[in-house]
Amino acid sequence: AGTRTMLRGEGFHQQVGIGETIRASGVGRVIESAAEGWEVGQAVRGGLGAQTIATVDPSTLQQVDDTSGSLSRYLGALGGSTGVTAWVGVREIGTPQPGETFVVSAAAGAVGSIAGQIAKIDGARVIGIAGGPTKAAYLTDTLGFDAAIDYKSEDVSARLRELAPDGVNVFFDNVGGDILDAVLDNLALRARVVICGAISQYDHMDAVRGPSLYLRLAERQSRMEGFAYFHFADRIPAARADLSQWLDDGQLIMAEEILDGIERYPKALQFMYTGGNIGKLMVRAADSHS
């Protein structure tokens, strides 16, 4: 989502100009440093950009522990725009309680898949919305969601009435558009709608389609709230501690698809626009020896 709006110069992302390096979070290793406290070979995380070698201000970097395995976890489950975003949206905004029904859209994506798993950890009954039978099966068979809805072949609103006859208590939305309306039409009393993204609208920012059933919020005494994880800076350490523990305990699964070579970056962008992957999509720009 951030890359999409960055390329278009919309939202809170400054536009990337022609010939400029696309801004991107990355993990890598120090290959040369004149800064005190930084040694060659150290693993770091930060805004490294879509490039093979980056010259950066060390104050913008964080050292990361690479003894637990692949560095990719620091972009996926432990990444700010992925795992931390999911944690903040679920724990700070949605606050699902044991036994409540939690619905998440783009549920097979990086953020959605983690959000649903956190809700399961918190005792909620989780329904994921995704596109296609492969993704729907992944949600129930691999991630342990209680149910999945394939929006490409099923009527989302009708399926929600079947799966959640008492209504949806928490909706974590990454999509907007028709899916948001379908869930608004099935809210429980005092529901919480968490606006994380709107991938169905990013290609139509000059004419974004807002929710047509927003009055359901008043009728059901419910609320809708958007967020960005970096406004919760004081909660990031707690988020990463939880996520890291869940990964180590096997409670959290983070599907990853890694394309090798910086020349594959355009292909990654294509996948991002078409939903051609499950979980976190990354590009291995150069060999990190990990």
C-alpha positions as a printed NumPy array, in Angstrom:
array([[  0.   ,   0.   ,   0.   ],
       [  2.785,   2.388,   0.905],
       [  4.603,   1.75 ,  -2.364],
       [  1.424,   2.267,  -4.383],
       [  0.649,   5.635,  -2.833],
       [  4.316,   6.621,  -2.948],
       [  4.467,   6.061,  -6.697],
       [  1.352,   8.202,  -7.116],
       [  2.347,  10.844,  -4.57 ],
       [ -0.828,  10.477,  -2.534],
       [ -1.651,  10.107,   1.129],
       [  1.181,  10.825,   3.57 ],
       [  3.879,   9.413,   1.267],
       [  6.073,  11.813,  -0.685],
       [  6.094,  10.923,  -4.371],
       [  9.117,   9.183,  -5.852],
       [ 10.45 ,  11.171,  -8.792],
       [ 11.631,   9.804, -12.133],
       [ 15.108,   8.347, -11.677],
       [ 14.913,   8.325,  -7.882],
       [ 15.362,   5.204,  -5.789],
       [ 12.062,   3.782,  -4.594],
       [ 11.954,   4.077,  -0.828],
       [ 11.605,   0.708,   0.854],
       [ 12.321,  -0.911,   4.181],
       [ 15.071,  -3.462,   4.062],
       [ 17.427,  -5.66 ,   6.02 ],
       [ 21.056,  -6.08 ,   5.128],
       [ 24.616,  -6.136,   6.372],
       [ 27.196,  -3.423,   6.868],
       [ 29.903,  -3.684,   4.203],
       [ 31.766,  -0.468,   5.085],
       [ 31.424,   2.041,   7.909],
       [ 33.21 ,   5.083,   9.303],
       [ 30.677,   5.432,  12.116],
       [ 31.607,   4.454,  15.647],
       [ 29.894,   1.323,  16.909],
       [ 29.121,  -0.138,  13.515],
       [ 31.148,  -3.072,  12.286],
       [ 31.368,  -4.808,   8.951],
       [ 29.01 ,  -7.778,   8.855],
       [ 26.464,  -6.438,  11.337],
       [ 22.852,  -7.104,  10.384],
       [ 20.701,  -3.979,  10.238],
       [ 17.148,  -2.909,   9.481],
       [ 16.028,   0.453,   8.095],
       [ 15.024,   2.465,   5.068],
       [ 17.551,   0.951,   2.689],
       [ 15.585,   1.489,  -0.515],
       [ 15.062,  -0.755,  -3.529],
       [ 18.754,  -1.08 ,  -4.401],
       [ 21.678,  -3.438,  -3.86 ],
       [ 23.927,  -1.02 ,  -1.936],
       [ 22.753,   1.887,   0.222],
       [ 24.638,   4.738,   1.872],
       [ 22.651,   5.695,   4.947],
       [ 22.795,   7.713,   8.148],
       [ 23.479,   5.138,  10.879],
       [ 21.102,   6.951,  13.223],
       [ 18.252,   5.713,  11.015],
       [ 19.261,   2.059,  11.359],
       [ 18.601,  -0.613,  13.954],
       [ 20.854,  -3.545,  14.637],
       [ 19.008,  -6.868,  14.5  ],
       [ 19.759, -10.309,  15.862],
       [ 20.573, -12.672,  13.026],
       [ 21.252, -15.738,  15.172],
       [ 17.657, -17.003,  14.983],
       [ 17.729, -17.646,  11.253],
       [ 16.645, -15.671,   8.201],
       [ 16.705, -11.894,   8.31 ],
       [ 13.422, -11.797,   6.396],
       [ 11.406, -12.029,   9.631],
       [ 12.427,  -8.418,  10.351],
       [ 10.533,  -7.277,   7.258],
       [  7.659,  -9.718,   7.669],
       [  6.288, -10.665,  11.059],
       [  8.493,  -8.162,  12.917],
       [  8.29 ,  -5.392,  10.319],
       [  6.612,  -2.088,  11.118],
       [  4.354,  -2.055,   8.083],
       [  3.461,  -5.728,   8.516],
       [  3.497,  -7.454,  11.9  ],
       [  3.552,  -4.321,  14.036],
       [  0.722,  -2.835,  11.986],
       [ -1.367,  -5.961,  12.521],
       [ -0.615,  -5.979,  16.263],
       [ -1.549,  -2.321,  16.713],
       [ -4.759,  -2.681,  14.71 ],
       [ -5.88 ,  -5.729,  16.66 ],
       [ -4.634,  -4.984,  20.168],
       [ -4.995,  -1.184,  20.305],
       [ -7.982,  -0.501,  18.017],
       [-10.084,  -3.621,  17.478],
       [ -9.554,  -5.221,  20.912],
       [-11.333,  -8.524,  20.164],
       [-12.536, -10.365,  23.242],
       [-12.704, -14.147,  23.732],
       [-15.68 , -15.56 ,  21.858],
       [-16.23 , -12.49 ,  19.675],
       [-16.362, -12.77 ,  15.886],
       [-13.387, -11.146,  14.157],
       [-13.406, -10.669,  10.373],
       [-10.377,  -9.607,   8.336],
       [-10.205,  -8.724,   4.63 ],
       [ -7.185,  -9.416,   2.396],
       [ -6.722, -12.164,   4.958],
       [ -4.08 , -14.09 ,   3.007],
       [ -1.911, -10.996,   2.703],
       [  0.975, -10.075,   4.977],
       [ -0.932,  -7.839,   7.396],
       [ -4.278,  -9.612,   7.227],
       [ -2.852, -13.055,   7.91 ],
       [ -1.06 , -11.844,  11.032],
       [ -4.051,  -9.824,  12.24 ],
       [ -6.263, -12.897,  12.055],
       [ -3.744, -15.032,  13.913],
       [ -3.41 , -12.453,  16.695],
       [ -7.185, -12.396,  17.06 ],
       [ -7.124, -16.2  ,  17.35 ],
       [ -4.445, -15.96 ,  20.028],
       [ -6.732, -13.527,  21.854],
       [ -9.569, -16.053,  21.781],
       [-11.739, -14.659,  18.99 ],
       [-13.567, -16.633,  16.325],
       [-11.861, -15.588,  13.079],
       [-13.308, -15.372,   9.573],
       [-10.984, -14.409,   6.733],
       [-11.983, -12.88 ,   3.392],
       [ -9.636, -13.601,   0.478],
       [ -9.683, -14.074,  -3.283],
       [ -9.667, -17.583,  -4.719],
       [ -9.932, -21.141,  -3.36 ],
       [ -6.189, -21.509,  -2.748],
       [ -6.062, -18.523,  -0.432],
       [ -9.3  , -19.489,   1.3  ],
       [ -7.958, -22.98 ,   1.987],
       [ -4.686, -21.532,   3.27 ],
       [ -6.576, -19.518,   5.885],
       [ -8.386, -22.491,   7.378],
       [ -5.958, -25.344,   6.72 ],
       [ -2.659, -23.598,   7.516],
       [ -3.452, -20.589,   9.69 ],
       [ -6.295, -22.191,  11.606],
       [ -8.972, -19.59 ,  10.88 ],
       [-12.459, -20.77 ,  11.791],
       [-13.877, -19.973,   8.347],
       [-12.953, -18.307,   5.061],
       [-14.943, -16.483,   2.402],
       [-13.808, -16.422,  -1.233],
       [-15.047, -13.032,  -2.401],
       [-14.438, -13.997,  -6.034],
       [-16.996, -16.793,  -6.   ],
       [-19.193, -16.105,  -2.969],
       [-21.606, -13.391,  -1.878],
       [-19.705, -11.893,   1.056],
       [-22.727, -10.406,   2.808],
       [-24.768, -13.597,   2.486],
       [-21.899, -15.76 ,   3.727],
       [-21.387, -13.481,   6.714],
       [-25.037, -13.889,   7.65 ],
       [-24.491, -17.649,   7.592],
       [-21.168, -17.69 ,   9.407],
       [-21.875, -14.878,  11.885],
       [-25.643, -14.839,  12.517],
       [-25.142, -12.704,  15.632],
       [-23.078, -10.165,  13.707],
       [-19.437,  -9.172,  13.358],
       [-17.826,  -7.738,  16.496],
       [-14.533,  -6.613,  14.963],
       [-13.689,  -5.99 ,  11.307],
       [-10.055,  -5.42 ,  10.33 ],
       [-10.31 ,  -3.904,   6.859],
       [ -7.514,  -3.799,   4.309],
       [ -9.713,  -3.509,   1.213],
       [-12.576,  -0.994,   1.398],
       [-15.195,  -0.767,  -1.342],
       [-17.841,  -3.463,  -1.677],
       [-16.292,  -5.701,   0.968],
       [-16.395,  -2.932,   3.559],
       [-20.069,  -2.358,   2.763],
       [-20.813,  -6.076,   3.049],
       [-19.349,  -6.216,   6.541],
       [-20.977,  -2.955,   7.64 ],
       [-24.288,  -4.592,   6.752],
       [-23.512,  -7.403,   9.199],
       [-22.206,  -5.597,  12.268],
       [-23.058,  -6.672,  15.776],
       [-24.024,  -4.147,  18.427],
       [-21.052,  -2.012,  19.523],
       [-18.775,  -3.402,  16.823],
       [-15.354,  -1.96 ,  16.02 ],
       [-14.282,  -1.392,  12.408],
       [-10.515,  -1.003,  12.019],
       [ -9.406,   0.797,   8.848],
       [ -5.892,  -0.369,   8.006],
       [ -5.973,   0.019,   4.221],
       [ -8.135,   0.149,   1.122],
       [ -6.398,  -1.805,  -1.612],
       [ -9.501,  -1.809,  -3.793],
       [ -9.281,   1.977,  -4.026],
       [ -5.585,   2.749,  -4.488],
       [ -5.897,   2.758,  -8.267],
       [ -8.829,   5.187,  -8.085],
       [ -7.562,   7.822,  -5.675],
       [ -9.084,  10.617,  -7.742],
       [-12.539,   9.126,  -7.132],
       [-12.371,   6.973,  -4.008],
       [-15.588,   5.107,  -3.316],
       [-16.594,   5.614,   0.292],
       [-18.841,   3.267,   2.289],
       [-22.484,   3.543,   1.282],
       [-23.723,   1.733,   4.401],
       [-21.972,   3.899,   6.978],
       [-25.281,   4.569,   8.755],
       [-25.064,   1.009,  10.051],
       [-22.455,   2.396,  12.455],
       [-25.105,   4.572,  14.086],
       [-27.776,   1.888,  13.98 ],
       [-25.487,  -0.65 ,  15.663],
       [-23.833,   1.854,  18.047],
       [-20.513,   0.96 ,  16.448],
       [-17.352,   2.867,  15.614],
       [-14.895,   3.033,  12.728],
       [-11.292,   4.087,  13.332],
       [ -8.256,   4.335,  11.102],
       [ -4.632,   4.201,  12.187],
       [ -0.978,   4.111,  11.154],
       [  1.411,   2.108,  13.29 ],
       [  4.049,   4.844,  13.644],
       [  1.619,   6.912,  15.732],
       [  1.949,   4.152,  18.345],
       [  5.728,   4.394,  18.751],
       [  5.54 ,   3.667,  22.47 ],
       [  3.833,   0.334,  21.753],
       [  6.258,  -0.921,  19.095],
       [  8.628,  -2.658,  21.56 ],
       [  5.719,  -4.571,  23.115],
       [  4.424,  -5.485,  19.666],
       [  7.77 ,  -6.852,  18.506],
       [  8.268,  -8.734,  21.768],
       [  4.91 , -10.488,  21.374],
       [  5.411, -11.213,  17.685],
       [  8.902, -12.6  ,  18.236],
       [  7.69 , -14.852,  21.044],
       [  4.764, -16.137,  18.98 ],
       [  7.093, -16.909,  16.073],
       [  9.47 , -18.806,  18.327],
       [  6.587, -20.694,  19.975],
       [  5.026, -21.644,  16.652],
       [  1.816, -19.729,  17.407],
       [  2.394, -17.37 ,  14.481],
       [  2.966, -18.363,  10.859],
       [  4.32 , -15.88 ,   8.335],
       [  4.181, -17.019,   4.735],
       [  6.929, -15.445,   2.667],
       [  7.566, -15.237,  -1.047],
       [ 11.024, -13.994,  -1.943],
       [ 12.045, -13.048,  -5.485],
       [ 15.791, -13.177,  -6.113],
       [ 17.543, -10.257,  -7.795],
       [ 16.852,  -6.527,  -7.81 ],
       [ 15.792,  -6.923, -11.449],
       [ 12.738,  -8.82 , -10.142],
       [ 11.444,  -5.74 ,  -8.326],
       [  9.052,  -4.817, -11.169],
       [  7.64 ,  -8.353, -11.002],
       [  7.105,  -7.889,  -7.268],
       [  5.195,  -4.683,  -7.969],
       [  3.055,  -6.559, -10.481],
       [  2.251,  -9.241,  -7.902],
       [  1.395,  -6.524,  -5.406],
       [ -1.137,  -4.961,  -7.756],
       [ -2.742,  -8.259,  -8.777],
       [ -2.722, -10.148,  -5.482],
       [ -0.524, -12.831,  -6.98 ],
       [  1.093, -13.988,  -3.742],
       [  0.281, -15.248,  -0.256],
       [  1.805, -13.596,   2.802],
       [  4.773, -11.226,   2.669],
       [  6.314, -10.501,  -0.725],
       [  9.984,  -9.502,  -0.686],
       [ 12.874,  -9.053,  -3.096],
       [ 16.335, -10.333,  -2.213],
       [ 18.368,  -7.581,  -3.833],
       [ 21.759,  -9.061,  -2.979],
       [ 23.195, -12.047,  -1.143],
       [ 23.112, -11.337,   2.6  ],
       [ 24.849, -14.61 ,   3.528],
       [ 21.882, -15.527,   5.76 ]])
